[in-house]
Amino acid sequence: MIKTLKYLAHRRARPQRYRFLRPLLVHETFNARQLQAFQQQQFSAMVHYAREHTAFYRRHYAQQLPADIDAGMLPVLTKQMVIDHRDEMLAADLDQPGVKISHTGGSTGTPLAYYYSDEKIQRMRAGMMRSYRWAGWRQGDKVLNFWGARHDLKQHRTLGDRLRRYVAAEQTLGAWEFNETDLHQWARHIQRWRPVLLQGYASILAELARFVSDNGLCMPGTIKGVFSTAEVLYDWQRSAIETAFGCRVYNQYGCREVPNIATQCDHGNLHIFSDLVKLESVPVDGEDRLLVTSLTNRLMPMIRYELGDLGRLREGQCRCGSAFPLLELEVCRSNDLIVTPAGRKIYPSYFVHLLDGESDIRHFQFRQHAPDHVVLQLVAPQAVVDRAEQRLSAKLHHDLGQDMTLSVEHVDSIPRARSGKHRYVIGLQPGLVE
């Protein structure tokens, strides 16, 4: 009875979110041909709208456009273009209340600002609710978030704030920095509050999972799934999280500018939400670079936007039965590649696997300081650091050649970016700011 009342109160408090959710649930019943036709209609409509209502796209698409648009005929939108022409990309005559500016953390090397409105937020949350349902969550179930960005967090000081928090059935813990005491408090909070879903950055969830397993803590059976987002999710992290919390991990893919791009199903496949975005994989300089178009954001249209990530679209249909197309995401962003002096591109998974078997390492980060030099920072006992330098240097020379050197540094901690994210491998990026 109480859960039903809370669910009804949640619908009443978020009518726009539920209005956006209804068609998303209908789209789940579409077959592949229906989804493709719907996507094409929405894509063409978005392109024509952007050309008619924004100064940037009016100039960007100088040629005449047909009614039904082939994406390949349009130029790519880069992050630098968004930085340089943000105000011109804002729809001139779209009256949406509460237009604000948000900022990305720059995890691909180029931080930027963009416009958004409450409608964009509500559409994003509706898309997240649909994803949650894949794990067995239903409206009114509790969700516990571990976020790093300070501007994502809200205070709940008044009685009204606390009541709204109860109705929302959602809590957020600020996780931009933490220590063992924080991990203990978070684990105790999970035991007391008994959420149905956990959601947060992969690195933070993996650290919490390590603490839970190392201390033999029992997590509540209410947890149906853990949603990993905003960072690359490595297999060793997935294994640690699933062991600690006794449930499946669902990898999410998206960005602040264009959320809800893809989510993993029970069969481990990433499904592209093709009713919300058009995702393309375009070969550039030997890499499969991802471009995305938001099909819903008319306030500041993002069309063929280069994400800075690598991946390709897969053929076929998943055994889960969903007709949403499949995505094979490379386990890196384009600026997480290490490039050797000979020009070889080494994926970050190679470096991460160099540490396989080293169970006493608490935290690590590889960073390329020069074309021939990689530095590994380790939060680990000194004996592990001493052993790692000799072993890994020999391995690196054997695999990548004598002109590639590695040095290992013993550190007490590795600072996170201001967003709270952590990258395990950072390629040579002059002027990189996070």
Phi and psi in degrees as a GROMACS rama.xvg file:
@    title "Ramachandran Plot"
@    xaxis  label "Phi"
@    yaxis  label "Psi"
@TYPE xy
-64.3682  -40.577  ILE-2
-64.471  -38.2716  LYS-3
-64.626  -43.3528  THR-4
-64.0669  -38.9503  LEU-5
-66.7207  -38.8379  LYS-6
-62.6922  -44.396  TYR-7
-65.2176  -38.0278  LEU-8
-66.3567  -36.97  ALA-9
-65.2302  -42.1954  HIS-10
-63.6043  -39.5031  ARG-11
-68.2615  -34.4949  ARG-12
-78.348  -23.268  ALA-13
-128.122  56.8068  ARG-14
-61.4383  -37.5103  PRO-15
-65.9123  -39.9432  GLN-16
-61.0385  -44.0765  ARG-17
-72.5815  -29.1297  TYR-18
-66.7895  -37.2554  ARG-19
-73.045  -29.7502  PHE-20
-69.5534  -36.3416  LEU-21
-54.977  -52.1369  ARG-22
-65.8433  -29.3673  PRO-23
-62.9615  -37.5576  LEU-24
-70.4417  -33.3254  LEU-25
-66.0836  -40.3477  VAL-26
-62.4796  -25.9112  HIS-27
-64.1135  -21.1459  GLU-28
-88.7825  -6.35555  THR-29
-69.577  149.801  PHE-30
-86.8059  176.788  ASN-31
-60.6661  -39.8094  ALA-32
-67.1296  -39.8594  ARG-33
-66.2044  -40.5736  GLN-34
-63.9852  -41.8965  LEU-35
-64.2591  -41.5629  GLN-36
-66.0664  -41.3712  ALA-37
-63.7512  -44.5148  PHE-38
-61.0162  -44.6164  GLN-39
-63.4486  -40.5619  GLN-40
-62.0998  -45.9774  GLN-41
-67.9358  -37.3144  GLN-42
-64.3522  -48.8332  PHE-43
-61.5565  -41.2925  SER-44
-63.5033  -40.0251  ALA-45
-65.7413  -42.7435  MET-46
-62.6302  -45.8005  VAL-47
-65.4403  -38.8452  HIS-48
-62.2505  -47.0125  TYR-49
-61.3782  -39.1064  ALA-50
-68.2885  -33.5601  ARG-51
-83.5457  -25.568  GLU-52
-117.492  -3.31658  HIS-53
-127.396  142.851  THR-54
-65.818  -37.2345  ALA-55
-64.3481  -51.7652  PHE-56
-73.2643  -24.7821  TYR-57
-62.1104  -37.4886  ARG-58
-83.4967  -36.0689  ARG-59
-66.8116  -37.0049  HIS-60
-108.345  71.2916  TYR-61
-70.4978  -26.1144  ALA-62
-77.4618  161.027  GLN-63
-69.6513  139.373  GLN-64
-111.721  137.597  LEU-65
-72.5531  168.901  PRO-66
-65.104  -41.8067  ALA-67
-105.34  114.648  ASP-68
-102.455  131.337  ILE-69
-86.9043  123.495  ASP-70
-57.5034  -34.1137  ALA-71
-63.8329  -15.8228  GLY-72
-83.7445  -6.93797  MET-73
-102.368  147.582  LEU-74
-71.9502  161.727  PRO-75
-82.7243  144.037  VAL-76
-99.791  118.34  LEU-77
-97.2033  163.395  THR-78
-61.1233  -37.0551  LYS-79
-64.3252  -36.0429  GLN-80
-62.435  -41.303  MET-81
-63.8665  -41.8909  VAL-82
-61.911  -43.189  ILE-83
-77.6706  -27.795  ASP-84
-127.544  27.0713  HIS-85
-53.8325  -49.4363  ARG-86
-65.2979  -33.759  ASP-87
-72.9747  -18.4466  GLU-88
-83.8949  -10.0818  MET-89
-75.5086  129.346  LEU-90
-61.7739  126.589  ALA-91
-70.4986  -34.4202  ALA-92
-116.744  17.0997  ASP-93
-91.887  113.633  LEU-94
-91.9692  93.3213  ASP-95
-118.475  124.351  GLN-96
-68.7619  150.81  PRO-97
69.0234  37.2901  GLY-98
-68.1373  131.404  VAL-99
-133.905  170.719  LYS-100
-110.776  133.286  ILE-101
-120.78  164.645  SER-102
-127.746  142.012  HIS-103
-87.0505  161.337  THR-104
-82.0276  -8.46206  GLY-105
75.6862  36.9015  GLY-106
-68.1595  -16.1088  SER-107
-100.777  12.0861  THR-108
104.95  -14.2195  GLY-109
-131.937  95.8481  THR-110
-69.3673  147.799  PRO-111
-148.552  167.474  LEU-112
-115.538  151.551  ALA-113
-150.031  160.108  TYR-114
-89.562  146.81  TYR-115
-149.979  167.671  TYR-116
-137.288  174.156  SER-117
-62.7295  -31.5456  ASP-118
-61.0706  -42.636  GLU-119
-60.5853  -41.2926  LYS-120
-64.104  -44.1036  ILE-121
-67.7315  -36.2076  GLN-122
-65.403  -40.2889  ARG-123
-61.5447  -45.4206  MET-124
-67.3495  -35.2061  ARG-125
-62.4463  -42.4413  ALA-126
-63.6068  -37.9738  GLY-127
-65.6274  -39.5976  MET-128
-61.466  -39.4353  MET-129
-63.3257  -42.4158  ARG-130
-61.4528  -43.0039  SER-131
-58.1958  -35.8593  TYR-132
-61.7842  -26.3576  ARG-133
-64.7428  -23.332  TRP-134
-95.0426  2.16418  ALA-135
97.887  1.70463  GLY-136
-70.7473  145.158  TRP-137
-131.395  156.323  ARG-138
-52.4465  132.497  GLN-139
100.613  -16.5316  GLY-140
-73.8619  150.961  ASP-141
-80.2259  137.511  LYS-142
-125.359  129.001  VAL-143
-112.962  120.359  LEU-144
-102.452  143.383  ASN-145
-118.611  95.8168  PHE-146
-109.662  155.156  TRP-147
-107.156  -26.8374  GLY-148
-75.3434  123.473  ALA-149
-62.5851  -33.6275  ARG-150
-74.6152  -4.44035  HIS-151
-84.8938  -14.9344  ASP-152
-95.732  141.675  LEU-153
-123.977  145.924  LYS-154
-85.3411  151.492  GLN-155
-130.108  77.8886  HIS-156
-94.3034  -39.0123  ARG-157
-87.8222  167.43  THR-158
-62.1541  -38.7497  LEU-159
-63.5213  -39.6102  GLY-160
-61.9947  -43.931  ASP-161
-67.542  -35.3895  ARG-162
-66.5628  -43.1792  LEU-163
-63.4936  -35.9361  ARG-164
-65.5452  -39.1122  ARG-165
-65.7385  -43.7537  TYR-166
-64.8294  -38.8699  VAL-167
-67.1619  -21.981  ALA-168
54.9827  36.9966  ALA-169
-142.956  136.734  GLU-170
-131.19  151.183  GLN-171
-127.167  128.451  THR-172
-105.583  128.432  LEU-173
-72.0066  116.424  GLY-174
-124.57  33.6967  ALA-175
-75.7865  -19.5368  TRP-176
-153.984  147.141  GLU-177
-162.437  162.789  PHE-178
-135.231  -171.946  ASN-179
-62.2699  -34.6527  GLU-180
-64.1717  -42.1569  THR-181
-62.8434  -43.6039  ASP-182
-60.6616  -39.2383  LEU-183
-64.0643  -43.9478  HIS-184
-64.5284  -39.3305  GLN-185
-64.7614  -43.1569  TRP-186
-62.4836  -42.4602  ALA-187
-64.4832  -37.8699  ARG-188
-64.1677  -41.5277  HIS-189
-60.8495  -42.0409  ILE-190
-63.2457  -37.923  GLN-191
-80.5957  -44.2329  ARG-192
-81.5353  -26.397  TRP-193
56.6057  62.3294  ARG-194
-71.4984  163.895  PRO-195
-93.8426  -34.2391  VAL-196
-129.109  145.324  LEU-197
-112.376  145.501  LEU-198
-146.54  137.586  GLN-199
171.793  -171.453  GLY-200
-68.8165  143.387  TYR-201
-58.0144  -43.8793  ALA-202
-65.3689  -37.122  SER-203
-70.3493  -45.2052  ILE-204
-61.7934  -37.5232  LEU-205
-67.471  -38.6156  ALA-206
-64.706  -42.7421  GLU-207
-64.2469  -41.0264  LEU-208
-61.8892  -41.3478  ALA-209
-59.1416  -44.2165  ARG-210
-63.6545  -43.5588  PHE-211
-60.9283  -45.1723  VAL-212
-71.1201  -42.6055  SER-213
-62.0104  -31.062  ASP-214
-101.385  6.71208  ASN-215
60.83  34.3314  GLY-216
-81.0845  142.597  LEU-217
-95.035  122.271  CYS-218
-93.3683  148.675  MET-219
-63.9024  146.006  PRO-220
-73.1816  -2.74606  GLY-221
-70.295  -21.9238  THR-222
-71.126  118.789  ILE-223
-100.966  -20.6388  LYS-224
-168.662  157.783  GLY-225
-123.48  125.878  VAL-226
-103.32  117.606  PHE-227
-98.4832  132.197  SER-228
-146.369  164.465  THR-229
73.0518  -11.7177  ALA-230
-135.412  162.975  GLU-231
-64.0319  133.856  VAL-232
-102.786  115  LEU-233
-89.2089  157.056  TYR-234
-60.2149  -38.4789  ASP-235
-67.2086  -30.6991  TRP-236
-70.9973  -44.5408  GLN-237
-57.2522  -45.8056  ARG-238
-61.1661  -43.9859  SER-239
-64.1321  -41.6631  ALA-240
-68.2404  -44.3685  ILE-241
-65.6992  -35.8108  GLU-242
-66.9302  -43.7743  THR-243
-69.5437  -39.8484  ALA-244
-105.855  -3.12625  PHE-245
63.9662  36.4407  GLY-246
-153.538  176.045  CYS-247
-81.0796  147.383  ARG-248
-100.733  130.66  VAL-249
-110.747  115.905  TYR-250
-81.3231  133.145  ASN-251
-111.855  147.908  GLN-252
-130.858  130.039  TYR-253
177.837  -172.577  GLY-254
-148.758  170.449  CYS-255
-62.6332  -39.8175  ARG-256
-67.4546  -40.2792  GLU-257
-135.751  92.0774  VAL-258
-80.5756  175.593  PRO-259
54.7117  49.924  ASN-260
-80.826  -46.1985  ILE-261
-156.15  155.214  ALA-262
-144.014  148.163  THR-263
-81.141  145.193  GLN-264
-99.5742  -176.527  CYS-265
-64.1543  -21.5586  ASP-266
-90.0254  4.74446  HIS-267
84.9459  8.94037  GLY-268
-98.1599  141.285  ASN-269
-83.7643  121.791  LEU-270
-104.389  129.869  HIS-271
-81.9274  127.606  ILE-272
-80.0204  82.4755  PHE-273
-74.9326  -2.82772  SER-274
-87.6184  -11.6736  ASP-275
-109.972  -29.5314  LEU-276
-140.178  159.424  VAL-277
-112.7  118.241  LYS-278
-111.178  133.092  LEU-279
-124.135  150.26  GLU-280
-117.14  116.756  SER-281
-120.793  124.352  VAL-282
-71.7418  125.206  PRO-283
-139.209  119.318  VAL-284
52.8534  41.5291  ASP-285
80.5179  4.6495  GLY-286
-116.728  147.085  GLU-287
-94.3341  97.0074  ASP-288
-92.6999  140.786  ARG-289
-92.7247  132.77  LEU-290
-117.803  140.251  LEU-291
-130.615  144.956  VAL-292
-123.061  125.512  THR-293
-76.4892  129.069  SER-294
-92.6649  0.32475  LEU-295
-122.839  -19.419  THR-296
-91.6788  93.6713  ASN-297
-90.7296  -11.9933  ARG-298
-62.92  -47.1817  LEU-299
-140.008  84.5255  MET-300
-58.3537  135.362  PRO-301
-118.112  104.981  MET-302
-121.052  121.398  ILE-303
54.2964  50.7688  ARG-304
-84.2574  124.298  TYR-305
-78.7358  117.162  GLU-306
-78.193  -24.3078  LEU-307
87.7238  8.77157  GLY-308
-111.772  162.257  ASP-309
-116.316  141.726  LEU-310
172.793  176.081  GLY-311
-144.929  153.454  ARG-312
-82.1987  138.551  LEU-313
-103.195  147.1  ARG-314
-82.4424  163.206  GLU-315
91.9177  177.719  GLY-316
-123.759  144.332  GLN-317
-75.5867  150.563  CYS-318
-65.7653  -15.1829  ARG-319
-69.6837  -16.7744  CYS-320
97.1499  -10.6511  GLY-321
-70.7411  138.423  SER-322
-87.726  -4.51768  ALA-323
-61.6446  132.666  PHE-324
-63.9813  164.653  PRO-325
-103.897  148.091  LEU-326
-125.703  131.835  LEU-327
-105.386  106.383  GLU-328
-94.637  127.291  LEU-329
-67.1977  145.975  GLU-330
-81.0112  50.0408  VAL-331
-168.641  164.304  CYS-332
-95.9795  162.809  ARG-333
-60.8291  -28.5715  SER-334
-96.1715  17.1504  ASN-335
-98.8787  2.17661  ASP-336
-77.1018  136.869  LEU-337
-96.4562  126.337  ILE-338
-109.47  122.816  VAL-339
-77.6024  164.191  THR-340
-56.5728  -26.9769  PRO-341
-82.7079  -1.45955  ALA-342
92.9638  2.24878  GLY-343
-71.6141  136.854  ARG-344
-99.0478  122.228  LYS-345
-110.971  123.745  ILE-346
-72.957  149.798  TYR-347
-61.0862  -26.8852  PRO-348
-59.8426  -30.6667  SER-349
-59.1067  -46.9802  TYR-350
-70.2719  -39.8161  PHE-351
-60.2541  -40.7507  VAL-352
-74.4135  -13.9102  HIS-353
-59.1499  -25.2553  LEU-354
-96.1957  7.0999  LEU-355
-55.8308  133.499  ASP-356
92.9842  -11.9176  GLY-357
-90.8965  85.3069  GLU-358
-76.3858  -14.5844  SER-359
-91.2718  5.34955  ASP-360
-82.8411  124.506  ILE-361
-86.0112  -39.0138  ARG-362
-158.045  149.99  HIS-363
-154.661  160.535  PHE-364
-156.923  126.883  GLN-365
-93.2002  135.239  PHE-366
-140.849  128.489  ARG-367
-83.0039  117.026  GLN-368
-94.5174  -22.5684  HIS-369
-155.602  163.958  ALA-370
-54.5219  -28.9824  PRO-371
-112.158  15.4395  ASP-372
-142.384  124.182  HIS-373
-118.613  135.431  VAL-374
-109.33  131.506  VAL-375
-109.319  118.94  LEU-376
-97.2172  131.848  GLN-377
-125.254  131.526  LEU-378
-99.8231  97.2139  VAL-379
-164.795  165.229  ALA-380
-57.9697  148.445  PRO-381
-57.6873  -34.9773  GLN-382
-62.8173  -36.5343  ALA-383
-67.3774  -40.3531  VAL-384
-62.544  -46.431  VAL-385
-62.2263  -42.3336  ASP-386
-67.8566  -37.9873  ARG-387
-66.6162  -40.596  ALA-388
-61.1304  -45.5662  GLU-389
-68.0885  -46.12  GLN-390
-67.2728  -45.478  ARG-391
-72.7448  -34.4255  LEU-392
-62.7565  -42.259  SER-393
-65.0778  -40.9495  ALA-394
-64.6419  -42.8144  LYS-395
-63.273  -44.0171  LEU-396
-63.3666  -39.5479  HIS-397
-66.0023  -42.2652  HIS-398
-85.7063  -38.1247  ASP-399
-112.596  -8.41413  LEU-400
106.327  159.805  GLY-401
-69.6458  -16.967  GLN-402
-84.2845  1.84932  ASP-403
-109.312  119.137  MET-404
-112.739  154.727  THR-405
-131.753  132.718  LEU-406
-121.535  146.936  SER-407
-115.933  131.637  VAL-408
-115.737  133.332  GLU-409
-87.6074  121.184  HIS-410
-130.447  156.686  VAL-411
-79.5143  -30.214  ASP-412
-159.257  161.541  SER-413
-121.036  110.964  ILE-414
-61.4974  141.829  PRO-415
-85.0132  163.606  ARG-416
-65.4686  164.711  ALA-417
-59.7536  -25.8643  ARG-418
-71.7623  -17.0186  SER-419
96.4  -6.3027  GLY-420
-77.3752  159.365  LYS-421
-134.671  133.052  HIS-422
-111.667  131.254  ARG-423
-81.8953  -26.4407  TYR-424
-134.811  127.148  VAL-425
-126.487  118.94  ILE-426
-74.9551  179.643  GLY-427
-75.9043  105.157  LEU-428
-130.51  94.7115  GLN-429
-56.1123  131.138  PRO-430
75.323  16.8153  GLY-431
-62.4083  128.968  LEU-432
-129.059  132.093  VAL-433
